[in-house]
Amino acid sequence: MGNKFYLTTAIDFSNGEPHVGHALEKVGADCIARYRRLRGDEVHYLMGMDEHAQSVIQAAARAGVSPRAWVDRMATTFADYWRRLECSNDDWIRTTEPRHVRSVTALLERIRERRPDDVFLAEYSGLYCTGCEEFKQDSQIADGHCIEHPTLDLVPTTERNHFFRLSAYRDPVLERIRAGTLRVEPAIRRNEVVRLLEDGLQDISISRLRQPWGIPFPGDPEQTVYVWFDALINYLSATGFPEEGHRRLWPADLHIVGKGITRFHCIIWPAMLLAAGVELPRMIWAHGYVQWEGAKLSKTAGTAVSLDTAINRHGPDALRYFLLREIGFENDGNFTWDRFDARYTSELADGYGNLASRILAMIGRYVGGRVPTSNERSPLDEEAELRIKGYRGFMDEQRLHEGAQETWNLIARANQYVEETAPWNLAKTKDTARLDAVLSSLARTLARITLLIQPFIPGKAQVVWHSLGLETTAAAARWPDLEKPQTGGKSVTRLTPLFPKPGTNIVSS
């Protein structure tokens, strides 16, 4: 048994269809989950939907349906997209589920039992952003609008609500982040969160008055639990909290979120857990935004590129790869069709696809389709071991685009090795021993590359794995299979074009 690795993504508001920005987070987390399984960890990967929100009520009203009918529709839509993008999540949680309602109630009750002064009634007046579902502070407003949703008007709101004494947790949260017991990564996001904490915290409203769609606030039937307080608890709900068995998964090893919601995940969520006496997550990783011509993609503002169109252009594997290689998982990055097409052609079609096709074709042509059993160590094997080590270091730190770069360095070296060794000449001169050594090394390298790239392009990686005659699946392989691929003696099959060039018929996997 490997180490437990509980990984979560942010759960998305069900107020509209997902866009490419959502896809970056989900396929990035899936890439990490697949890599961790390759390492041998016991991965539990959670995704889901955030369904209690004022924006959901508004979206349902515009569609002329009930909130329940609307969220059921949106949950199906989101889940279908993530399946198309080959996400391998182990669980899918919705905040309307009984298990989540039970956990929210239990956590609130535990806070009130342990820290009775931390939950209190008070009146609040402020500017409310329906896009964020949050009262906005002055630092979050520019030109009279929310920084995250500049197309929406802020709504002046006054209510008597239940509050959480967030101000009491400024120092405890700050100390844990500085000590590294609560890791906030990458460093640019950690520094932002530290500055917010250093500026001081205000107590926050955690209920809404007479909102008909939401979880009833314990002991006050006129109020519902504020959507963000409710939503954050999903990470615990999926573990079975408050049952003792929840410790099998909790604490979370890694929360993946967008940079726009670090305040909730890196300040409010740890404070809630400290108040309830629950262990904190180990790490929170906040990725950047996908931009189109410099502007953030947003459901509220509308998007210039639909997720459906992006998937259909070159298939789901190509979109996964492009997002993680071009945009990356740390900073903001631009999505353009030109860059997508360029990466697809140069790196997928002419890089990995061409290499796989060449190696399998040469094994078929020169040695009857069976991989030679030569174990002679080659310079390519040495290069592969070096690149595997670099890849592991980058992937352990969520530096996905650099992990992909290590893989492509190995692909480039393998293509170079083909030219250097010229197997066609070895076959012509009947240098059997040398030919066997070269093709054996190339087959091992192709298997290694396929396992390195599987977290990024799982569908196409499986096609190559199968063509190498290897048992089970690429997704089921583990680190020893990467270090010492058992390709010798396997019967290979030739590939149809793995990544067809534009202008040919492209079928999404």
Rosetta blueprint (number, residue, H / E / L):
1 M L
2 G L
3 N L
4 K E
5 F E
6 Y E
7 L E
8 T E
9 T E
10 A L
11 I L
12 D E
13 F E
14 S L
15 N L
16 G L
17 E L
18 P L
19 H L
20 V H
21 G H
22 H H
23 A H
24 L H
25 E H
26 K H
27 V H
28 G H
29 A H
30 D H
31 C H
32 I H
33 A H
34 R H
35 Y H
36 R H
37 R H
38 L H
39 R H
40 G L
41 D L
42 E E
43 V E
44 H E
45 Y E
46 L E
47 M E
48 G E
49 M E
50 D E
51 E L
52 H L
53 A L
54 Q H
55 S H
56 V H
57 I H
58 Q H
59 A H
60 A H
61 A H
62 R H
63 A H
64 G L
65 V L
66 S L
67 P H
68 R H
69 A H
70 W H
71 V H
72 D H
73 R H
74 M H
75 A H
76 T H
77 T H
78 F H
79 A H
80 D H
81 Y H
82 W H
83 R H
84 R H
85 L L
86 E L
87 C L
88 S L
89 N L
90 D L
91 D E
92 W E
93 I E
94 R E
95 T L
96 T L
97 E L
98 P H
99 R H
100 H H
101 V H
102 R H
103 S H
104 V H
105 T H
106 A H
107 L H
108 L H
109 E H
110 R H
111 I H
112 R H
113 E H
114 R H
115 R L
116 P H
117 D H
118 D H
119 V E
120 F E
121 L E
122 A E
123 E E
124 Y E
125 S E
126 G E
127 L E
128 Y E
129 C E
130 T L
131 G L
132 C L
133 E L
134 E E
135 F E
136 K E
137 Q L
138 D H
139 S H
140 Q H
141 I E
142 A E
143 D L
144 G L
145 H E
146 C E
147 I L
148 E L
149 H L
150 P L
151 T L
152 L L
153 D L
154 L L
155 V E
156 P E
157 T E
158 T E
159 E E
160 R E
161 N E
162 H E
163 F E
164 F E
165 R L
166 L H
167 S H
168 A H
169 Y H
170 R H
171 D H
172 P H
173 V H
174 L H
175 E H
176 R H
177 I H
178 R H
179 A H
180 G L
181 T L
182 L L
183 R E
184 V E
185 E E
186 P L
187 A H
188 I H
189 R H
190 R H
191 N H
192 E H
193 V H
194 V H
195 R H
196 L H
197 L H
198 E H
199 D L
200 G L
201 L L
202 Q L
203 D L
204 I E
205 S E
206 I L
207 S E
208 R E
209 L E
210 R L
211 Q L
212 P L
213 W L
214 G L
215 I L
216 P E
217 F E
218 P L
219 G L
220 D E
221 P E
222 E E
223 Q E
224 T E
225 V E
226 Y L
227 V H
228 W H
229 F H
230 D H
231 A H
232 L H
233 I L
234 N H
235 Y H
236 L H
237 S H
238 A L
239 T L
240 G L
241 F L
242 P L
243 E L
244 E H
245 G H
246 H H
247 R H
248 R H
249 L L
250 W L
251 P L
252 A L
253 D L
254 L E
255 H E
256 I E
257 V E
258 G E
259 K H
260 G H
261 I H
262 T H
263 R H
264 F H
265 H H
266 C H
267 I H
268 I H
269 W H
270 P H
271 A H
272 M H
273 L H
274 L H
275 A H
276 A H
277 G L
278 V L
279 E L
280 L L
281 P L
282 R L
283 M E
284 I E
285 W E
286 A E
287 H E
288 G L
289 Y L
290 V E
291 Q E
292 W E
293 E L
294 G L
295 A E
296 K E
297 L L
298 S E
299 K L
300 T L
301 A L
302 G E
303 T L
304 A L
305 V L
306 S L
307 L H
308 D H
309 T H
310 A H
311 I H
312 N H
313 R H
314 H H
315 G L
316 P H
317 D H
318 A H
319 L H
320 R H
321 Y H
322 F H
323 L H
324 L H
325 R H
326 E H
327 I H
328 G L
329 F L
330 E L
331 N L
332 D L
333 G E
334 N E
335 F L
336 T L
337 W H
338 D H
339 R H
340 F H
341 D H
342 A H
343 R H
344 Y H
345 T H
346 S H
347 E H
348 L H
349 A H
350 D H
351 G H
352 Y H
353 G H
354 N H
355 L H
356 A H
357 S H
358 R H
359 I H
360 L H
361 A H
362 M H
363 I H
364 G H
365 R H
366 Y H
367 V L
368 G L
369 G L
370 R E
371 V L
372 P L
373 T L
374 S L
375 N L
376 E L
377 R L
378 S L
379 P H
380 L H
381 D H
382 E H
383 E H
384 A H
385 E H
386 L H
387 R H
388 I H
389 K H
390 G H
391 Y H
392 R H
393 G H
394 F H
395 M H
396 D H
397 E L
398 Q L
399 R L
400 L H
401 H H
402 E H
403 G H
404 A H
405 Q H
406 E H
407 T H
408 W H
409 N H
410 L H
411 I H
412 A H
413 R H
414 A H
415 N H
416 Q H
417 Y H
418 V H
419 E H
420 E H
421 T H
422 A L
423 P H
424 W H
425 N H
426 L H
427 A H
428 K H
429 T L
430 K L
431 D L
432 T H
433 A H
434 R H
435 L H
436 D H
437 A H
438 V H
439 L H
440 S H
441 S H
442 L H
443 A H
444 R H
445 T H
446 L H
447 A H
448 R H
449 I H
450 T H
451 L H
452 L H
453 I H
454 Q L
455 P L
456 F L
457 I L
458 P H
459 G H
460 K H
461 A H
462 Q H
463 V H
464 V H
465 W H
466 H H
467 S H
468 L L
469 G L
470 L L
471 E L
472 T L
473 T L
474 A L
475 A L
476 A L
477 A L
478 R L
479 W H
480 P H
481 D H
482 L H
483 E H
484 K L
485 P L
486 Q L
487 T L
488 G L
489 G L
490 K L
491 S E
492 V L
493 T L
494 R L
495 L L
496 T L
497 P L
498 L L
499 F L
500 P L
501 K L
502 P L
503 G L
504 T L
505 N L
506 I L
507 V L
508 S L
509 S L
